[in-house]
Amino acid sequence: MPLILSQARLDDKNPLVREWAILAIRNFCEEHEDNQAIIAGLQPMGVAENRELSELGMEVVMNENGKFSLRKKSGQRHNQ
């Protein structure tokens, strides 16, 4: 399961890898309560680096409750 979950990310060289990983996780959990419990027990560990958001002057932050939000990077302006 960790290998499949690690593929649920954006990849410029393989743009469909995330979709395939999500489909594999769905199939892995369908009618398998033990696998569903593994997924349900996962906890957020932090925020991964996101080059695309950074280039737009944005960042994802995690608060003390484990909730994520999107905000402008402090001290930067983005002009369109």
Secondary structure as GFF3:
##gff-version 3
##sequence-region A 1 80
A	DSSP	alpha_helix	2	6	.	.	.	ID=ss1
A	DSSP	alpha_helix	17	29	.	.	.	ID=ss2
A	DSSP	alpha_helix	33	40	.	.	.	ID=ss3
A	DSSP	alpha_helix	51	55	.	.	.	ID=ss4
A	DSSP	beta_strand	58	62	.	.	.	ID=ss5
A	DSSP	beta_strand	68	72	.	.	.	ID=ss6
###
